[in-house]
Amino acid sequence: MVLRVFKRPLSPRVAIAMMITGIATALLWRMGLHWSQDVYEVLPGMMASVVVYLLSYGFHYRPGQPLFWSDPSSIEKSGTNKPSP
């Protein structure tokens, strides 16, 4: 949801991958590694999700592509996460 607040592009595949990665990391942190006494398991779960997003963004980034949408209304008109030409 933080990515959507900043109008960052987010495909459904990446969103699902981020959720699965975050949950798996949190479960591993708590049940597998037993480190939840040292660091609450939400932090590593969120960090793992951010890493998934950054990796996917790095694979799909094109030079000259704006970091933020220049016209937020173009998202609402088109109904997609891609800016209109």
Secondary structure as GFF3:
##gff-version 3
##sequence-region A 1 85
A	DSSP	alpha_helix	2	5	.	.	.	ID=ss1
A	DSSP	alpha_helix	12	27	.	.	.	ID=ss2
A	DSSP	pi_helix	28	32	.	.	.	ID=ss3
A	DSSP	alpha_helix	42	60	.	.	.	ID=ss4
A	DSSP	alpha_helix	72	78	.	.	.	ID=ss5
###
